[in-house]
Amino acid sequence: MKKKFYITTPIYYVNAKPHIGHAYTTIAADVLARFHKSQGEDVFFLTGTDEHGLNIQKKAEDVKKDPRAFVGEVSQEFKNYWEKLDIEYDNFIRTTEEKHKTAVQKALQTLFDKGAIHKGEYEGYYCVACEQFKNEKDLVDGRCPDHDIVVEKVKEECYLLKMSGDVQKQLVEKIKSDEFRIAPERYKKEILSFLESQELRDVSISRKNVSWGVELPFDRDHTTYVWADAFLNYLTGLGWNGDVRNIPDNWPANLHLIGKDILRVHATIWPMMLMHLGIPLPKMIYVHGHILSHGRKMSKTLGNAISIDEMLEKFGADGTRYLLMSAGTFGEDVDMTMERMVEKYNADLANGLGNLLSRVLKLAQVGNFQFSPPVGGFKSISNDQFPKNIEKLEFEKILDNIWKIVRDDDKFVEENKPWELAKTNETKFKEVMVKLFSDLHLISELLVPFMPETSEKIKKALEAKEAGVLFPRIR
């Protein structure tokens, strides 16, 4: 049987159109999915949109649209951008799909029947933008630290999920042993510190005053709190119908890829829901940082936001994928400005890879060089290291290794002067050209997960012994 690999992005909240933070996570997931497919694994890559909750209800009201029509339009925008960015997902789930809602209700009924959900009252500080209750100590001058908006003091009847006692102790042990792995390591330490410093309060999984949501099967006056609804997408996206006796073959997920702002709910509410249901936990949650510009979080107000449209227009799909995946260490915050991206695009793509390919093909024409790649591909230090780097999500190291080949080959051309060897030493000329063609074929193979269109263009150019402009220089 083929080895299974199941990877997910978060499902993105449709309160606004996609931004480059969404693209960053989704491209990273696509890179990993493409790599594992290239290894002959049975890969399932899930993404989608989270479409219920008070925030959506209010946004739809603000633009005088029915919530269903509003979420449909924004969800389609996500699909359109993923097509433009060459994202090859296996399923795009929407939480407004009837089969998802039915499965959510069945799972919640199971939790209720097991006594994991009970009726009560919840009081706390609620951020509408996060759709989360916040601890008072996390607030900054009464505002949500992530959205800089004043939180609401909320007290209401609701249904609560049991979060303390044995289930909390079990979760701590699973995280400590890496049965439920959280990476990078500092995020594991952060969650363990949070879980071991206090007894968790039972968390609200319903709202009584929100109509736009999945009705609780055991109390139709309540709708499901958006996080409880959304988390189950990771199972329903595989076709799960809510029956705990019939878990999909692809489960558990090998990797949930998320941003650091949603770590706490993913590392507490989600695993506890699964433990109450008797379903295995995901193998790993990998957390990445935020995209900053000039050291600050991007925002239209500050005038430092960079849109996906802007990047696609300037750099194309593969250029955008490259610049995002090489922006810095995945897992850390990365700082990006349009000026630095233009500089990097020109240096690495137009003057680097594009120029090398053009030079080598012109030399092949001059010396009438013929070349066939060896069966089974090429081996190199870069190729051998690739799977190790992929496993650690070290995208920038992989790309650095590939561009080291480009730089070394540029130097190799200058040192060996193949344009002179073509006239004076045919044997040496062929040796030089075999190395250059071999390296370009290797580069094309290594780039498949990151820049699929570029990879194909390089292979076709080497086969035809001619190339157009691979990456036009940007001024």
N, C-alpha and C positions, 0 to 999 in steps of 0.2 A: 504493500500500500504506500501511496505517496505521503510524504510528511506534510502535515497541515500547518498553515500559517494564517491566522486571522488577526487583522489589524483594523483599528477604528480611529477616526478623528472624533472630536466631540461633535454632536449635532449642533449646528449653529443657530443662534437665536435670531429670528427674522424681524427684529425691531428696526433694522436698518440694512442698507445694501452691504455686500461683502467689502472688506478692506484687506490690506496686505497682511494683517495678522492672521486672518482666516486662510489666505493663500499660503502663507508660510507653513502652517500646520499641515495643510492638505497636500502641498507639494512634497513635504518631508514624508508623509504617509505613502504617497504615490511612488517616491524613490524606493522606499523599503519594499512595497508590494511588487514593483517591477524587478527588483533584485531577487527576491525570493521566487518569483515566477521563473526567472532565468536559471535558477537552480533546480528546476523541475518539481517544485513544491506545489501542493494544492492550496492556492492562495485565495483568500476572500478579503476584500477591501471594502469597508462600509463607511459611508459618510451620509450627510443628510441635514435636515432642518428641524428645529425645535419650535413648535408653532402655537403653543397654548400659553395662558397666564395673563395676569393683570396688566403687565407692561404692554403686551400685544393688544389687549382689549382697549387700552387707553390710546395707543398709537393709531389704531383703526378709527376710533372715535374722532381723534384730532383731524384726520384727513377725510372724515365723513364717508368711510367705506365699511362695508360688511367685513367682519374679521376674516371670514373664509376667503373672500376675494383679495383682501390685503395680504394675507400670508401666502396665497397662491402666487401673487405677483413677485414678492420678494424671494420666495423659494426658487422660482424660475430664474431669477437673476443669479443665484448661486450656481445653478446648473449651467447657465450660459457662460459664466466665468470659468468654471472647471473645464468646460469644453475648449475654451480659448487657451487655457493653460495646459492642455493635453493631459488632463487627469483621467486615468483609466480605473474608475471605481467599479465594483461588482454590484453594488446596490446603493441607491440614493433613497434613504427612508425619510418619510414625512410623518410627523406624529399626529397629523390630522387624518391619516389613512384609517379606514374603518377596522381593518384587520389588526392594526397596532392598538387601537382603542379597546377592542374586544379582548385582546390578550392582556392589556394592562388591567382591565376590570377583573379578569379571571385571577391574575396574580394577586391583586389587592384583596380579593375575596378570600384567597388561600391564607394570606397574612392575617386577615381579620379572624378567620376560623381558628387559626393557630394561637390566637391571643397575642400576636406580635403588634397588632394595632388596637388601640383603645380610645374611647371618647374622652375628651377633656377640654382644657382651655389653655391657650398659649398667649403669653404676653412677651413682647420683645420689640426691638427696633428693626423695622423692615425697610430694605432698600428695594424700591420698585424696579430699578434698572438691573440689579443683580438677581431679582426674584429670590432674595435670601434674607433670613433674619441675621442680624449682626450682634456680636457681643458688644456691650457698651465700651469695654476697654479697647476695642478695635477701631472705634470711631475717632475722627479728627474734628474737633469742634462741632460735634453732633452731626458730622457728615460722613457719608460712605467714603473710605479712602480710595476706592477704585473709580468711583464715578463722580465724586465731589458734589453730591447732592444731599440735601437734608433728609435724613431717614424719618420714617413715620413710626410713632409709638402705637403699636397695635395690640389689642386685647380682644380675642374672639374665641368662640366655640370652634373646636376643630377635632380632628382625629390625629392621634400621635403614634409614631413608630417607636418601639422600645429600643433604646440606645445604650443603656447602662447595664451593670451587673455582669453576668457570664459572657454575654455577647461582646461587651467591650473588652473583657480580658482575653477572649479568644482572638479578637481582631489584633490586639497588641502582639500576641504570640505569633500570629500568621505573618505580620509585618516584620517582626524581629528575625524570624527564620527565613525570610524571603520566599515563603510559600506564596505570599502576596507581596510582590516586590515593588518598591517605589524607588525610582531613580530620576536623576542623580542622587547620590548618597545623602546630600544635605537635606533633601526634601523628605527622605525617610526619617532622618533625625528630627526634622521639624514636626512631622505628624506624630511620631512617638512621644515627643515632648508634650504636645497638645493632649494626647490621649492619656498619658501617665500623670498629668498634673491636676486632673479633675475628673469627677464623675460626670459623664455627659448627661445633659437633659434630654428627655424624650423629645423628638422633633416633629413638628407639624407636617402632616402629609396631605392636608386638605385645606381649602378655603371656602367659607360660606358665602362670601360676598362677591365671588368671581364667577361669572356665568360662562366665560370662554375657557373651557377645559373639559376633561374627561370626568363624567359623573361617577361618584363612588357607587359601586354596585349595591352596597348595604345601607346607603343613605343618600337619596337623590337630591337632598338639599345642599349637598357638598360637592365641589369638584376637586379633582386630584391636584395637589400642589405640583407646580410645573416640574420640579426636579424629580419627584417620584415617577411621574409620567415619562420624562425624558430618559432617565437612566435605563429603563427597560428596552429602549431602542436597540441596545447592544445585543439583545436576544431576539427581539421581534424582527430586527433587520436580517436575521438569518432564517426567518420564516416561523419562529416560535409562536405557538398559539396560546401560551399562558399556562399550559399543563406542565407541572413540575415533574411528571413522570415521563415526559417526552422532550428532553433537552436536545437541541440540534447537535449534529456530529462535530461541527466546527468549534463548539464551545468547549473549554474556556478560551477567551481571547488571549492570544499571545501578547498583544500590546495595545493598550489604550494610550493614544498620543494626546496630550492636553497642555493648555497653557497654565501657568502657575496660579492665576487668579481663580481657577476652579478646582484646585488640588484638594482643599479640605473636604468639600462635599463628595468628591470622587473617592476619597480615602476613608470616609466615615459612613455617610448615608448609604451609598451604593453597595459596599461590601456587606453592610449590616442587613440590608434588604435581602441580599443573596443568601447570607447565612440563615436568616429566618426562614427562607424558602427551601433551604437544603440544597442549594445549587452551588457548584464549585466557583471559587473566586477567579477573576482574571489572573493571568500569570504575572503581568507587569503593567504598571502605569509609568510612562516616561513623561517628565515635565520639562517644558521649555520656557524660556523667559519671554519678555516683551520686546517688541521692536520699538526702539527709541529713535529720535532725531535730534541732533545737537544736545544729547544727554537728557532729553525730556520725552515723556510719552507723547506720541503723535496726537494732535487734535487740530480741528479746523480753526478753532478759536486762536490758537497760538500761531497758526499759519505754517506749521511744519509737517502737515499731513501729506503723505504720498499715496496716490490712489493706484489701484490695479490698472485702471485705464491708462493712466500716465505712463506706467512702466511698460505695459504692452505696446503702446504706441511708439515709445522710444527704443525699447530693447527687443521687442518680439517675445514670443512665448518662451523659447529656450534661453534667451538672454535674461529674462525675468527669473526663470527657474534657477539659472546659474548664480545670479547676483544674490538671490535670497538664501540659497543653500551654502554659499561661500561667505556670507556676511559676518560670521563669527562662530564661536563655539556653540553648538546646539545644546541648549540647556541653560545657557547664560542669556542675559539681556544682550541684544545686539543694537548697535547704533548705525543708522543709515541716513545719508543725505543724498539728494539727487546729484550734487556735484561730485561726490566720491564715487557714486555708482557709474556715472559717465566716464570718469577717469579709469575705473577698474574695467569697465566694458571695453574701452579702447585698448587698454594695456593687455588684458588677458585674452580677449576674443578677437578684436579686429587686428591689432598688431601682433598678437601672440599666436593662437591656434590658427586663425584665418590666414595670416601671413605665412606661417610655416607650411601649411597645406599648399598654398599657391606656389611658393618657392620650389617645393619638392616636385610638384607636377610639371612645372616649367623645365626643371632639370631633367626629368624623365623624358620629356619631348626632345630636348636637345640631344640626349645620348641614346634615343630610341630604346629606352629601358623597358623590359618586359618582366612582370612579377606576378606570382600567384601565392596567396597566403597559405601557410601550411594547414593541413587538416587538423582539427582539434584546437585551433587558435594559438595564442601566444602565452608564454610564461615570462614573468618578470617579478621583481620585488614588489612593485606596485600591485600586480595582479594577485600575488599570494597574500598580501596584507589586506586587500580589499574586504574579504568576508569578516575579518577581525574588526576592522573599522566600522563596518556596517552594523555588526552586532552591538557595538557601543554607541551607535548613532553619531559617529565622528565624521559627519559629512564634509566638513571643511578640511579635514586631514586627507580624505580621499581625493578631493579636488586639488589640494596642494600637491599631492603625489603625481597626479595627472599632469598638472602644469609644470612640475619639475621636469618631466619628460620633454615637454614643449621647449622649455628653456635650455635643457641639455642638448636637444637636437639643433636648436638655433646655433649654439656654440660649436657643435660638431660640424655643421655646414661651413661655418666660417673657418674652422681649423683645417678642414680637408679640401676645401675649394673644388667640389665635384665638377663645376663648369670647366675647370682646367683639366681634371682627370679624364673627362670625356674625350679630350683630344690627345692626351699623352699616355694614359694607363687604363685601358678598358677593364682589366680585371679588378683593379682597385676601385674604379668608378662603380662597378657592379656591387662590390662589397659595401660601399658607402650607401648606395641606393637601396640595397636590401635592408639595411638597418633602418633607414629613414621610412621606407614603406611599411616595414614590420611595426615600427613604433606608432605610425599613424593608424594602422589597423588595430593595434592594441588600444590606442586612445579611443577609437570609435567603439570598441567593445566595452571599455570601462565607462564610457559616457552614456550608455543605453539607459540606465535608470534616471540619470540627471537631465540629459538633453537628448531625448529620443529622436527628434527630427534632425538635429545636427549629426548625430551618430550615423543615421541613414545617409545623409548627404555626403559625409566623408567616405563611407564605403562605396557609394556610387561614383564619386569623383575619382577614387583610386582605381576603380574598375575601368572607367572610361579614359583615364589619364588626363582629365581636364576638369577644371573647377571654375565656377563663377565666383562672385564675391560671397564668401561664407558669412561674414559679419561686416556690414558697411560701417566705416568710421563715423562716429557721432561728433559733431562740432558744437 
